[in-house]
Amino acid sequence: MRTREQRLAVLGPTSTPSSPCPGSTGSTSVPGDLSLSLELVGAEHAAELRDVLSSVIARARAAGVPVGVYAYDGEQAAAYAAEGATIVTVAVDTVSLRAAVAGHLDVARA
């Protein structure tokens, strides 16, 4: 397993705790992709992944660059926005499609 600093380095080859991506004009975090690259897959790693995302948001804000995050639902989107994410996607395709299909199945089965 990689150390926390090694995991954070995945975010950019010259990343440091105080500067997420020197020279960057913005940052976008995709939690699903990030969880795979950091080997933080599954519910048992959700808190650690959330800490990483919070760190990305804080470091980007400190560097004065906008930061975007893809959220899986409205609750997550609100939390990312409250932390200072400047661009937040409120849902992702897999979650939205699952909800839509479930709704259509409910109608069809009624």
Secondary structure, DSSP 8 states (H G I E B T S, - for coil): ---HHHHHHTT-TT-BTTBSSTT-S-EEE-HHHHHHHTT--SGGGHHHHHHHHHHHHHHHHHHT--EEEE-SSHHHHHHHHHHT-SEEE---HHHHHHHHHHHHHHHHH-
